[in-house]
Amino acid sequence: MPALSKVIDDKKYMWDGNVYDSEEEAQKVAEGYAEDGFDTKIVSEEGHFLVYNRREIK
């Protein structure tokens, strides 16, 4: 099971809970999160792709 959170570039990101088989599929999902104001990162693990995101509290 992937890590629920990861520190990337000194910032904590949370996994969205889904495993994507293609980078294109993960990219589409990440773009949706970005449109909602999230900072997103796509991570490749064991042949699958994971989307991690974060949003700063204002």
DAKA-V883197 format. One record per helix or strand of 2 or more residues. SS is the DSSP state (H for helix, E for strand). FROM is the first residue (numbers start at 1). LEN is the number of residues. If there is no record, write none. Layout:
SS,FROM,LEN / SS,FROM,LEN
This chain:
E,5,4 / E,11,10 / H,23,13 / E,39,7 / E,48,7
